[in-house]
């Protein structure tokens, strides 16, 4: 992943350290004794900062490693770590794909991460480790992981089942920096989807309310997932959802959103067992949340929408299995807010119960 810009000027107001001779044959590790304390605030308080300033500081430590430049880089590292802790969890993928993520990668590629930590940096690292291991902090585990990794040396941190627990946007860099042995596994994409089994024709005979066994969308599986990896398509989805909020009676918007909703619902029915939370942490989850909270569930555009509502509600009756739980989430796309009442939320995974509690329309 390339960086967006290069250093245009040296750090202003800081004395220029003496240049270090370059070894033109091979890389050499520069080891500089850490200060007793780096002067970071372990309470997490954040000072004003800018991306360009942090980039300049980190690049200076790469070009001219010294006690002075590393001290500034230590402060920059802590500043970036604090940012990840307070960043919105549903925006982490977008932040990581932009200039902030470039800073993280610049830091991980630089010499500072190979240096010993100062005493207060060790305290900060240990705080983050403790929170990451605490189940109460699970909803912000990706924030904590992004904040913690720069305070670990390459190859000295590992997670249990990272291929299942980490989203796609984080997984590649995690593997490169933390667990290089995962590289071979990443050559093939993690399977999230498989076509949902269709009911046999006989199973639908004799009852008007029986499931038809027909998919809700012709575009599904990896073909559908490609939409959610395309930034232009995601922008179009967001535009449509916003347009519905401004004019909920526009026929063209209603028709397009109906088609999008069917694709999203089918993705939830096709998700592999054990991968539902992983799928929710991709842009599919963001679009699902937006479709529900904008109130579009009250709209049934055609007979296909009516069938989807009827069949998804029927499939969601058994919530003690993964198929029923996926159908429950998909059913929210076709129902007004508050239409679904769950008698025993203990049968749901903790993350799903928590998400469903927050899926209420704006202003509702």
DOKENU-870223 format. One record per residue (C-alpha): y, x, z; residue number from 0. Coordinates in nm, 4 decimals. Example, Ala and Ser with C-alpha at 12.3 -4.5 7.8 and 13.67 -1.06 7.14 Angstrom:
# residues 2
<rec c2="-0.4500" c1="1.2300" c3="0.7800" num="0"/>
<rec c2="-0.1060" c1="1.3670" c3="0.7140" num="1"/>
# end
This chain:
# residues 364
<rec c2="0.0000" c1="0.0000" c3="0.0000" num="0"/>
<rec c2="0.3210" c1="0.1589" c3="-0.1154" num="1"/>
<rec c2="0.6381" c1="0.1890" c3="0.0871" num="2"/>
<rec c2="0.9504" c1="0.0068" c3="-0.0266" num="3"/>
<rec c2="1.2038" c1="0.2841" c3="-0.0032" num="4"/>
<rec c2="1.2489" c1="0.6513" c3="0.0742" num="5"/>
<rec c2="1.4846" c1="0.8198" c3="0.3150" num="6"/>
<rec c2="1.8293" c1="0.8553" c3="0.1545" num="7"/>
<rec c2="2.0073" c1="1.0396" c3="0.4303" num="8"/>
<rec c2="1.9273" c1="1.2324" c3="0.7436" num="9"/>
<rec c2="1.9672" c1="1.0751" c3="1.0859" num="10"/>
<rec c2="2.3368" c1="1.0519" c3="1.1610" num="11"/>
<rec c2="2.4679" c1="1.1993" c3="1.4789" num="12"/>
<rec c2="2.1519" c1="1.3996" c3="1.5589" num="13"/>
<rec c2="2.1470" c1="1.7756" c3="1.5373" num="14"/>
<rec c2="1.9360" c1="1.8961" c3="1.2470" num="15"/>
<rec c2="1.6285" c1="2.0796" c3="1.3726" num="16"/>
<rec c2="1.5239" c1="2.4033" c3="1.2154" num="17"/>
<rec c2="1.2995" c1="2.3438" c3="0.9150" num="18"/>
<rec c2="0.9282" c1="2.4003" c3="0.9606" num="19"/>
<rec c2="0.7674" c1="2.6202" c3="0.6886" num="20"/>
<rec c2="0.5293" c1="2.4209" c3="0.4709" num="21"/>
<rec c2="0.1667" c1="2.5166" c3="0.4265" num="22"/>
<rec c2="0.1136" c1="2.4678" c3="0.0548" num="23"/>
<rec c2="-0.2643" c1="2.5043" c3="0.0683" num="24"/>
<rec c2="-0.3775" c1="2.2592" c3="0.3310" num="25"/>
<rec c2="-0.2529" c1="2.0272" c3="0.5997" num="26"/>
<rec c2="-0.2097" c1="2.1680" c3="0.9492" num="27"/>
<rec c2="-0.1952" c1="1.9601" c3="1.2630" num="28"/>
<rec c2="0.1336" c1="1.9935" c3="1.4463" num="29"/>
<rec c2="0.0847" c1="1.9580" c3="1.8204" num="30"/>
<rec c2="0.3959" c1="1.9249" c3="2.0320" num="31"/>
<rec c2="0.3734" c1="1.8922" c3="2.4067" num="32"/>
<rec c2="0.4695" c1="1.5363" c3="2.5065" num="33"/>
<rec c2="0.7513" c1="1.4846" c3="2.7552" num="34"/>
<rec c2="0.6585" c1="1.3760" c3="3.1055" num="35"/>
<rec c2="0.8044" c1="1.0389" c3="3.0122" num="36"/>
<rec c2="0.9131" c1="0.9050" c3="2.6738" num="37"/>
<rec c2="1.1779" c1="0.6828" c3="2.8326" num="38"/>
<rec c2="1.0317" c1="0.3544" c3="2.7107" num="39"/>
<rec c2="1.0762" c1="0.0267" c3="2.8980" num="40"/>
<rec c2="0.7299" c1="-0.1040" c3="2.9845" num="41"/>
<rec c2="0.8722" c1="-0.4456" c3="3.0704" num="42"/>
<rec c2="0.8916" c1="-0.5130" c3="2.6956" num="43"/>
<rec c2="1.2693" c1="-0.5483" c3="2.6752" num="44"/>
<rec c2="1.3889" c1="-0.4892" c3="2.3182" num="45"/>
<rec c2="1.7073" c1="-0.3122" c3="2.2144" num="46"/>
<rec c2="1.8958" c1="-0.3906" c3="1.8927" num="47"/>
<rec c2="1.7374" c1="-0.2131" c3="1.5971" num="48"/>
<rec c2="1.7108" c1="-0.2175" c3="1.2188" num="49"/>
<rec c2="1.4271" c1="-0.1529" c3="0.9771" num="50"/>
<rec c2="1.6220" c1="0.1140" c3="0.7908" num="51"/>
<rec c2="1.7017" c1="0.3009" c3="1.1137" num="52"/>
<rec c2="1.3401" c1="0.3016" c3="1.2297" num="53"/>
<rec c2="1.2264" c1="0.4144" c3="0.8865" num="54"/>
<rec c2="1.4746" c1="0.7027" c3="0.8940" num="55"/>
<rec c2="1.3571" c1="0.8097" c3="1.2402" num="56"/>
<rec c2="0.9886" c1="0.7996" c3="1.1459" num="57"/>
<rec c2="1.0435" c1="0.9890" c3="0.8210" num="58"/>
<rec c2="1.2429" c1="1.2544" c3="1.0022" num="59"/>
<rec c2="0.9511" c1="1.3117" c3="1.2373" num="60"/>
<rec c2="0.7244" c1="1.3548" c3="0.9338" num="61"/>
<rec c2="0.9559" c1="1.5936" c3="0.7475" num="62"/>
<rec c2="1.0767" c1="1.7907" c3="1.0490" num="63"/>
<rec c2="0.8301" c1="1.7618" c3="1.3402" num="64"/>
<rec c2="0.9901" c1="1.8842" c3="1.6614" num="65"/>
<rec c2="1.0386" c1="1.7858" c3="2.0226" num="66"/>
<rec c2="1.3644" c1="1.6162" c3="1.9255" num="67"/>
<rec c2="1.2379" c1="1.4157" c3="1.6276" num="68"/>
<rec c2="0.9159" c1="1.3162" c3="1.8034" num="69"/>
<rec c2="1.1120" c1="1.1875" c3="2.1015" num="70"/>
<rec c2="1.3123" c1="0.9614" c3="1.8672" num="71"/>
<rec c2="0.9893" c1="0.8532" c3="1.6942" num="72"/>
<rec c2="0.8350" c1="0.7630" c3="2.0297" num="73"/>
<rec c2="1.1252" c1="0.5290" c3="2.0945" num="74"/>
<rec c2="1.0885" c1="0.3821" c3="1.7457" num="75"/>
<rec c2="0.7155" c1="0.3289" c3="1.7978" num="76"/>
<rec c2="0.7753" c1="0.1388" c3="2.1193" num="77"/>
<rec c2="1.0453" c1="-0.0719" c3="1.9531" num="78"/>
<rec c2="0.8069" c1="-0.1722" c3="1.6739" num="79"/>
<rec c2="0.5315" c1="-0.2446" c3="1.9263" num="80"/>
<rec c2="0.7632" c1="-0.4794" c3="2.1178" num="81"/>
<rec c2="0.8477" c1="-0.6572" c3="1.7930" num="82"/>
<rec c2="0.4825" c1="-0.7359" c3="1.7196" num="83"/>
<rec c2="0.4414" c1="-0.8862" c3="2.0661" num="84"/>
<rec c2="0.7134" c1="-1.1471" c3="2.0125" num="85"/>
<rec c2="0.6626" c1="-1.2127" c3="1.6389" num="86"/>
<rec c2="0.5502" c1="-1.5686" c3="1.5496" num="87"/>
<rec c2="0.1736" c1="-1.5707" c3="1.5194" num="88"/>
<rec c2="0.1831" c1="-1.7889" c3="1.2082" num="89"/>
<rec c2="0.4149" c1="-1.5441" c3="1.0316" num="90"/>
<rec c2="0.2287" c1="-1.2201" c3="1.1059" num="91"/>
<rec c2="0.0676" c1="-1.1997" c3="0.7618" num="92"/>
<rec c2="0.4029" c1="-1.2346" c3="0.5854" num="93"/>
<rec c2="0.5707" c1="-0.9833" c3="0.8164" num="94"/>
<rec c2="0.2849" c1="-0.7384" c3="0.7717" num="95"/>
<rec c2="0.3047" c1="-0.7596" c3="0.3933" num="96"/>
<rec c2="0.6782" c1="-0.6743" c3="0.3961" num="97"/>
<rec c2="0.9106" c1="-0.4033" c3="0.5232" num="98"/>
<rec c2="0.7936" c1="-0.4381" c3="0.8845" num="99"/>
<rec c2="0.4347" c1="-0.3763" c3="0.7799" num="100"/>
<rec c2="0.5519" c1="-0.0747" c3="0.5796" num="101"/>
<rec c2="0.6967" c1="0.0677" c3="0.9006" num="102"/>
<rec c2="0.3621" c1="0.0196" c3="1.0756" num="103"/>
<rec c2="0.1762" c1="0.1997" c3="0.7984" num="104"/>
<rec c2="0.4345" c1="0.4800" c3="0.7880" num="105"/>
<rec c2="0.3823" c1="0.5276" c3="1.1610" num="106"/>
<rec c2="0.0023" c1="0.5286" c3="1.1336" num="107"/>
<rec c2="0.0137" c1="0.7791" c3="0.8467" num="108"/>
<rec c2="0.2494" c1="1.0121" c3="1.0342" num="109"/>
<rec c2="0.1911" c1="1.2922" c3="1.2844" num="110"/>
<rec c2="0.3040" c1="1.1099" c3="1.6001" num="111"/>
<rec c2="-0.0165" c1="0.9079" c3="1.6413" num="112"/>
<rec c2="-0.2109" c1="1.2334" c3="1.6725" num="113"/>
<rec c2="-0.0005" c1="1.3535" c3="1.9656" num="114"/>
<rec c2="-0.0713" c1="1.2976" c3="2.3337" num="115"/>
<rec c2="0.1008" c1="1.0051" c3="2.5023" num="116"/>
<rec c2="0.3655" c1="1.0458" c3="2.7692" num="117"/>
<rec c2="0.2970" c1="0.8862" c3="3.1091" num="118"/>
<rec c2="0.4974" c1="0.5706" c3="3.0426" num="119"/>
<rec c2="0.3407" c1="0.5374" c3="2.6968" num="120"/>
<rec c2="-0.0038" c1="0.5505" c3="2.8594" num="121"/>
<rec c2="0.1096" c1="0.2756" c3="3.0963" num="122"/>
<rec c2="0.2271" c1="0.0664" c3="2.7989" num="123"/>
<rec c2="-0.1004" c1="0.1244" c3="2.6123" num="124"/>
<rec c2="-0.3053" c1="0.0245" c3="2.9176" num="125"/>
<rec c2="-0.1003" c1="-0.2945" c3="2.9620" num="126"/>
<rec c2="-0.1723" c1="-0.3939" c3="2.6029" num="127"/>
<rec c2="-0.5420" c1="-0.3145" c3="2.6371" num="128"/>
<rec c2="-0.5673" c1="-0.5291" c3="2.9479" num="129"/>
<rec c2="-0.3993" c1="-0.8235" c3="2.7777" num="130"/>
<rec c2="-0.6115" c1="-0.7853" c3="2.4644" num="131"/>
<rec c2="-0.9263" c1="-0.8120" c3="2.6771" num="132"/>
<rec c2="-0.7966" c1="-1.1154" c3="2.8672" num="133"/>
<rec c2="-0.9274" c1="-1.4484" c3="2.7271" num="134"/>
<rec c2="-0.5994" c1="-1.6137" c3="2.8265" num="135"/>
<rec c2="-0.4233" c1="-1.3970" c3="2.5669" num="136"/>
<rec c2="-0.6643" c1="-1.4772" c3="2.2846" num="137"/>
<rec c2="-0.4091" c1="-1.6908" c3="2.0920" num="138"/>
<rec c2="-0.1920" c1="-1.3793" c3="2.0514" num="139"/>
<rec c2="-0.4687" c1="-1.1242" c3="2.0003" num="140"/>
<rec c2="-0.3404" c1="-1.0232" c3="1.6575" num="141"/>
<rec c2="0.0071" c1="-0.9637" c3="1.8010" num="142"/>
<rec c2="-0.1442" c1="-0.7479" c3="2.0736" num="143"/>
<rec c2="-0.3609" c1="-0.5562" c3="1.8302" num="144"/>
<rec c2="-0.0670" c1="-0.4699" c3="1.6038" num="145"/>
<rec c2="0.1313" c1="-0.3586" c3="1.9084" num="146"/>
<rec c2="-0.1533" c1="-0.1491" c3="2.0488" num="147"/>
<rec c2="-0.2933" c1="0.0364" c3="1.7474" num="148"/>
<rec c2="0.0008" c1="0.2832" c3="1.7101" num="149"/>
<rec c2="-0.0645" c1="0.3966" c3="2.0692" num="150"/>
<rec c2="-0.4215" c1="0.4965" c3="1.9864" num="151"/>
<rec c2="-0.5370" c1="0.7993" c3="1.7913" num="152"/>
<rec c2="-0.7133" c1="0.7513" c3="1.4550" num="153"/>
<rec c2="-1.0753" c1="0.6495" c3="1.4951" num="154"/>
<rec c2="-1.0489" c1="0.5977" c3="1.8712" num="155"/>
<rec c2="-1.0306" c1="0.2185" c3="1.8823" num="156"/>
<rec c2="-1.2916" c1="-0.0350" c3="1.7815" num="157"/>
<rec c2="-1.3339" c1="-0.4102" c3="1.8068" num="158"/>
<rec c2="-1.6485" c1="-0.6145" c3="1.8330" num="159"/>
<rec c2="-1.7259" c1="-0.7858" c3="1.5011" num="160"/>
<rec c2="-1.3947" c1="-0.6999" c3="1.3291" num="161"/>
<rec c2="-1.5189" c1="-0.8380" c3="0.9956" num="162"/>
<rec c2="-1.5382" c1="-1.1811" c3="1.1553" num="163"/>
<rec c2="-1.2499" c1="-1.1629" c3="1.4025" num="164"/>
<rec c2="-0.9738" c1="-1.0081" c3="1.1883" num="165"/>
<rec c2="-0.7865" c1="-1.1817" c3="0.9038" num="166"/>
<rec c2="-0.8008" c1="-1.0333" c3="0.5551" num="167"/>
<rec c2="-0.4403" c1="-0.9106" c3="0.5644" num="168"/>
<rec c2="-0.5103" c1="-0.6886" c3="0.8664" num="169"/>
<rec c2="-0.8689" c1="-0.5872" c3="0.8037" num="170"/>
<rec c2="-0.8189" c1="-0.3156" c3="0.5403" num="171"/>
<rec c2="-0.5650" c1="-0.1124" c3="0.7379" num="172"/>
<rec c2="-0.7658" c1="-0.1596" c3="1.0576" num="173"/>
<rec c2="-1.0733" c1="-0.0183" c3="0.8871" num="174"/>
<rec c2="-0.8853" c1="0.2805" c3="0.7434" num="175"/>
<rec c2="-0.7241" c1="0.3748" c3="1.0735" num="176"/>
<rec c2="-0.9661" c1="0.2574" c3="1.3416" num="177"/>
<rec c2="-1.3154" c1="0.2239" c3="1.1950" num="178"/>
<rec c2="-1.3557" c1="0.4087" c3="0.8620" num="179"/>
<rec c2="-1.7267" c1="0.3242" c3="0.8656" num="180"/>
<rec c2="-1.6299" c1="-0.0316" c3="0.7712" num="181"/>
<rec c2="-1.5053" c1="0.0779" c3="0.4304" num="182"/>
<rec c2="-1.8413" c1="0.0239" c3="0.2624" num="183"/>
<rec c2="-1.8619" c1="-0.3290" c3="0.4016" num="184"/>
<rec c2="-1.5181" c1="-0.4112" c3="0.2651" num="185"/>
<rec c2="-1.6176" c1="-0.3321" c3="-0.0913" num="186"/>
<rec c2="-1.7565" c1="-0.6865" c3="-0.1009" num="187"/>
<rec c2="-1.5320" c1="-0.9695" c3="0.0222" num="188"/>
<rec c2="-1.6284" c1="-1.1427" c3="0.3446" num="189"/>
<rec c2="-1.7948" c1="-1.4705" c3="0.2467" num="190"/>
<rec c2="-1.5984" c1="-1.7603" c3="0.3858" num="191"/>
<rec c2="-1.7139" c1="-2.0331" c3="0.1544" num="192"/>
<rec c2="-2.0185" c1="-2.1821" c3="-0.0050" num="193"/>
<rec c2="-2.0362" c1="-2.5160" c3="-0.1865" num="194"/>
<rec c2="-2.1072" c1="-2.7949" c3="0.0581" num="195"/>
<rec c2="-2.4456" c1="-2.9569" c3="0.0083" num="196"/>
<rec c2="-2.4181" c1="-3.2812" c3="-0.1817" num="197"/>
<rec c2="-2.5975" c1="-3.5904" c3="-0.0558" num="198"/>
<rec c2="-2.8858" c1="-3.7212" c3="-0.2627" num="199"/>
<rec c2="-2.8153" c1="-4.0465" c3="-0.4533" num="200"/>
<rec c2="-3.0751" c1="-4.2265" c3="-0.2432" num="201"/>
<rec c2="-2.8877" c1="-4.1525" c3="0.0770" num="202"/>
<rec c2="-2.5923" c1="-4.3626" c3="-0.0352" num="203"/>
<rec c2="-2.7895" c1="-4.6716" c3="-0.1354" num="204"/>
<rec c2="-2.7600" c1="-4.9930" c3="0.0623" num="205"/>
<rec c2="-2.4296" c1="-4.9357" c3="0.2387" num="206"/>
<rec c2="-2.0690" c1="-4.9639" c3="0.1248" num="207"/>
<rec c2="-1.9628" c1="-4.7106" c3="0.3847" num="208"/>
<rec c2="-2.2252" c1="-4.4486" c3="0.2960" num="209"/>
<rec c2="-2.1067" c1="-4.1086" c3="0.1831" num="210"/>
<rec c2="-2.0830" c1="-4.0723" c3="-0.1928" num="211"/>
<rec c2="-2.1823" c1="-3.7062" c3="-0.1896" num="212"/>
<rec c2="-1.9110" c1="-3.6304" c3="-0.4443" num="213"/>
<rec c2="-1.6671" c1="-3.3436" c3="-0.3773" num="214"/>
<rec c2="-1.3020" c1="-3.4302" c3="-0.3235" num="215"/>
<rec c2="-1.1769" c1="-3.1623" c3="-0.5652" num="216"/>
<rec c2="-1.3086" c1="-2.9992" c3="-0.8807" num="217"/>
<rec c2="-1.1364" c1="-2.6729" c3="-0.7875" num="218"/>
<rec c2="-1.3147" c1="-2.5248" c3="-0.4880" num="219"/>
<rec c2="-1.4632" c1="-2.2123" c3="-0.3365" num="220"/>
<rec c2="-1.3247" c1="-1.8787" c3="-0.4487" num="221"/>
<rec c2="-1.1368" c1="-2.0408" c3="-0.7375" num="222"/>
<rec c2="-0.9405" c1="-2.2446" c3="-0.4843" num="223"/>
<rec c2="-0.8959" c1="-1.9498" c3="-0.2469" num="224"/>
<rec c2="-0.7272" c1="-1.7584" c3="-0.5294" num="225"/>
<rec c2="-0.4402" c1="-2.0086" c3="-0.5075" num="226"/>
<rec c2="-0.3774" c1="-1.9082" c3="-0.1488" num="227"/>
<rec c2="-0.3635" c1="-1.5379" c3="-0.2352" num="228"/>
<rec c2="-0.0944" c1="-1.5955" c3="-0.4994" num="229"/>
<rec c2="0.2558" c1="-1.5776" c3="-0.3503" num="230"/>
<rec c2="0.4065" c1="-1.7812" c3="-0.6347" num="231"/>
<rec c2="0.1550" c1="-2.0598" c3="-0.5841" num="232"/>
<rec c2="0.2137" c1="-2.0576" c3="-0.2080" num="233"/>
<rec c2="0.5875" c1="-2.0818" c3="-0.2695" num="234"/>
<rec c2="0.5257" c1="-2.3839" c3="-0.4928" num="235"/>
<rec c2="0.3160" c1="-2.5466" c3="-0.2195" num="236"/>
<rec c2="0.5935" c1="-2.4953" c3="0.0343" num="237"/>
<rec c2="0.8497" c1="-2.6350" c3="-0.2086" num="238"/>
<rec c2="0.6434" c1="-2.9509" c3="-0.2602" num="239"/>
<rec c2="0.5979" c1="-3.0064" c3="0.1132" num="240"/>
<rec c2="0.9714" c1="-2.9615" c3="0.1713" num="241"/>
<rec c2="1.0464" c1="-3.1955" c3="-0.1206" num="242"/>
<rec c2="0.8319" c1="-3.4645" c3="0.0415" num="243"/>
<rec c2="1.0331" c1="-3.4317" c3="0.3607" num="244"/>
<rec c2="1.3581" c1="-3.4855" c3="0.1699" num="245"/>
<rec c2="1.2314" c1="-3.7657" c3="-0.0582" num="246"/>
<rec c2="0.8965" c1="-3.9143" c3="0.0519" num="247"/>
<rec c2="0.9015" c1="-4.1681" c3="-0.2325" num="248"/>
<rec c2="0.9217" c1="-3.9301" c3="-0.5275" num="249"/>
<rec c2="0.6182" c1="-4.0161" c3="-0.7418" num="250"/>
<rec c2="0.5717" c1="-3.6691" c3="-0.8926" num="251"/>
<rec c2="0.5808" c1="-3.4994" c3="-0.5518" num="252"/>
<rec c2="0.3328" c1="-3.7504" c3="-0.4096" num="253"/>
<rec c2="0.0908" c1="-3.6927" c3="-0.6948" num="254"/>
<rec c2="0.1038" c1="-3.3138" c3="-0.6712" num="255"/>
<rec c2="0.0660" c1="-3.3128" c3="-0.2950" num="256"/>
<rec c2="-0.2309" c1="-3.5502" c3="-0.3243" num="257"/>
<rec c2="-0.4051" c1="-3.3027" c3="-0.5531" num="258"/>
<rec c2="-0.3254" c1="-3.0105" c3="-0.3221" num="259"/>
<rec c2="-0.4503" c1="-3.2032" c3="-0.0199" num="260"/>
<rec c2="-0.7838" c1="-3.2725" c3="-0.1894" num="261"/>
<rec c2="-0.8351" c1="-2.9034" c3="-0.2619" num="262"/>
<rec c2="-0.7518" c1="-2.8091" c3="0.0969" num="263"/>
<rec c2="-0.9856" c1="-3.0759" c3="0.2372" num="264"/>
<rec c2="-1.2702" c1="-2.9526" c3="0.0180" num="265"/>
<rec c2="-1.2156" c1="-2.5959" c3="0.1393" num="266"/>
<rec c2="-1.2719" c1="-2.7135" c3="0.4950" num="267"/>
<rec c2="-1.5934" c1="-2.8881" c3="0.3966" num="268"/>
<rec c2="-1.7135" c1="-2.5767" c3="0.2138" num="269"/>
<rec c2="-1.6363" c1="-2.3268" c3="0.4900" num="270"/>
<rec c2="-1.9394" c1="-2.1395" c3="0.6202" num="271"/>
<rec c2="-2.0503" c1="-2.2001" c3="0.9761" num="272"/>
<rec c2="-1.8769" c1="-1.9579" c3="1.2099" num="273"/>
<rec c2="-1.5918" c1="-1.8880" c3="0.9658" num="274"/>
<rec c2="-1.3716" c1="-2.1900" c3="1.0339" num="275"/>
<rec c2="-1.1258" c1="-2.0084" c3="1.2600" num="276"/>
<rec c2="-1.1095" c1="-1.7185" c3="1.0164" num="277"/>
<rec c2="-1.0193" c1="-1.9580" c3="0.7345" num="278"/>
<rec c2="-0.7553" c1="-2.1231" c3="0.9534" num="279"/>
<rec c2="-0.5911" c1="-1.7833" c3="1.0045" num="280"/>
<rec c2="-0.5402" c1="-1.7451" c3="0.6285" num="281"/>
<rec c2="-0.2669" c1="-1.9265" c3="0.4302" num="282"/>
<rec c2="-0.5120" c1="-2.2184" c3="0.4030" num="283"/>
<rec c2="-0.4475" c1="-2.2842" c3="0.7705" num="284"/>
<rec c2="-0.0709" c1="-2.2641" c3="0.7254" num="285"/>
<rec c2="-0.0761" c1="-2.5130" c3="0.4373" num="286"/>
<rec c2="-0.3103" c1="-2.7430" c3="0.6304" num="287"/>
<rec c2="-0.0747" c1="-2.7426" c3="0.9269" num="288"/>
<rec c2="0.2272" c1="-2.8069" c3="0.7036" num="289"/>
<rec c2="0.0619" c1="-3.0974" c3="0.5219" num="290"/>
<rec c2="-0.0262" c1="-3.2623" c3="0.8514" num="291"/>
<rec c2="0.2990" c1="-3.2046" c3="1.0382" num="292"/>
<rec c2="0.5146" c1="-3.3245" c3="0.7474" num="293"/>
<rec c2="0.3519" c1="-3.6678" c3="0.7862" num="294"/>
<rec c2="0.1840" c1="-3.6770" c3="0.4448" num="295"/>
<rec c2="-0.1385" c1="-3.8042" c3="0.6027" num="296"/>
<rec c2="0.0005" c1="-4.1585" c3="0.5984" num="297"/>
<rec c2="0.0120" c1="-4.1527" c3="0.2163" num="298"/>
<rec c2="-0.2898" c1="-4.2695" c3="0.0159" num="299"/>
<rec c2="-0.1973" c1="-4.2199" c3="-0.3492" num="300"/>
<rec c2="-0.5099" c1="-4.3478" c3="-0.5248" num="301"/>
<rec c2="-0.8710" c1="-4.4543" c3="-0.4788" num="302"/>
<rec c2="-0.9814" c1="-4.0916" c3="-0.4412" num="303"/>
<rec c2="-0.7528" c1="-4.0577" c3="-0.1387" num="304"/>
<rec c2="-0.8920" c1="-4.3789" c3="0.0065" num="305"/>
<rec c2="-1.2478" c1="-4.2507" c3="-0.0388" num="306"/>
<rec c2="-1.1553" c1="-3.9188" c3="0.1193" num="307"/>
<rec c2="-1.0131" c1="-4.0896" c3="0.4281" num="308"/>
<rec c2="-1.3185" c1="-4.3129" c3="0.4661" num="309"/>
<rec c2="-1.5780" c1="-4.0404" c3="0.4164" num="310"/>
<rec c2="-1.4053" c1="-3.7715" c3="0.6242" num="311"/>
<rec c2="-1.3723" c1="-4.0066" c3="0.9198" num="312"/>
<rec c2="-1.7447" c1="-4.0862" c3="0.8880" num="313"/>
<rec c2="-1.8381" c1="-3.7171" c3="0.8692" num="314"/>
<rec c2="-1.6254" c1="-3.6386" c3="1.1746" num="315"/>
<rec c2="-1.8213" c1="-3.8687" c3="1.4032" num="316"/>
<rec c2="-2.0537" c1="-3.5878" c3="1.5141" num="317"/>
<rec c2="-1.8248" c1="-3.3246" c3="1.6645" num="318"/>
<rec c2="-2.0944" c1="-3.1153" c3="1.8303" num="319"/>
<rec c2="-2.1632" c1="-2.9306" c3="1.5041" num="320"/>
<rec c2="-1.9568" c1="-2.7176" c3="1.2678" num="321"/>
<rec c2="-1.9709" c1="-2.9668" c3="0.9785" num="322"/>
<rec c2="-1.8276" c1="-3.2457" c3="1.1909" num="323"/>
<rec c2="-1.5538" c1="-3.0193" c3="1.3257" num="324"/>
<rec c2="-1.4506" c1="-2.9128" c3="0.9754" num="325"/>
<rec c2="-1.4469" c1="-3.2771" c3="0.8638" num="326"/>
<rec c2="-1.2311" c1="-3.3627" c3="1.1662" num="327"/>
<rec c2="-0.9654" c1="-3.1122" c3="1.0640" num="328"/>
<rec c2="-0.9802" c1="-3.2298" c3="0.7010" num="329"/>
<rec c2="-0.9538" c1="-3.5950" c3="0.8114" num="330"/>
<rec c2="-0.6173" c1="-3.5211" c3="0.9734" num="331"/>
<rec c2="-0.4850" c1="-3.4583" c3="0.6212" num="332"/>
<rec c2="-0.5489" c1="-3.8223" c3="0.5287" num="333"/>
<rec c2="-0.4449" c1="-4.0046" c3="0.8467" num="334"/>
<rec c2="-0.1146" c1="-4.0866" c3="1.0170" num="335"/>
<rec c2="-0.0289" c1="-3.8909" c3="1.3300" num="336"/>
<rec c2="-0.2092" c1="-4.0168" c3="1.6377" num="337"/>
<rec c2="-0.4742" c1="-4.2067" c3="1.4420" num="338"/>
<rec c2="-0.7531" c1="-3.9848" c3="1.5755" num="339"/>
<rec c2="-0.8402" c1="-3.9898" c3="1.9439" num="340"/>
<rec c2="-1.1049" c1="-3.7480" c3="2.0704" num="341"/>
<rec c2="-1.2784" c1="-3.8696" c3="2.3839" num="342"/>
<rec c2="-1.4310" c1="-3.5342" c3="2.4823" num="343"/>
<rec c2="-1.2420" c1="-3.2301" c3="2.3538" num="344"/>
<rec c2="-1.4852" c1="-3.0010" c3="2.5358" num="345"/>
<rec c2="-1.7223" c1="-3.0316" c3="2.2388" num="346"/>
<rec c2="-1.4646" c1="-2.8560" c3="2.0190" num="347"/>
<rec c2="-1.4060" c1="-2.4805" c3="2.0014" num="348"/>
<rec c2="-1.1127" c1="-2.3865" c3="2.2220" num="349"/>
<rec c2="-0.8979" c1="-2.2682" c3="1.9308" num="350"/>
<rec c2="-0.9537" c1="-2.5935" c3="1.7356" num="351"/>
<rec c2="-0.8758" c1="-2.8170" c3="2.0330" num="352"/>
<rec c2="-0.5561" c1="-2.6202" c3="2.0900" num="353"/>
<rec c2="-0.4515" c1="-2.6418" c3="1.7259" num="354"/>
<rec c2="-0.5172" c1="-3.0147" c3="1.7023" num="355"/>
<rec c2="-0.2919" c1="-3.0747" c3="2.0021" num="356"/>
<rec c2="-0.0027" c1="-2.9151" c3="1.8155" num="357"/>
<rec c2="-0.0576" c1="-3.0894" c3="1.4820" num="358"/>
<rec c2="0.2018" c1="-3.3616" c3="1.5168" num="359"/>
<rec c2="0.4590" c1="-3.4553" c3="1.2520" num="360"/>
<rec c2="0.8066" c1="-3.3098" c3="1.2786" num="361"/>
<rec c2="1.0124" c1="-3.5509" c3="1.4898" num="362"/>
<rec c2="0.6967" c1="-3.7379" c3="1.5877" num="363"/>
# end
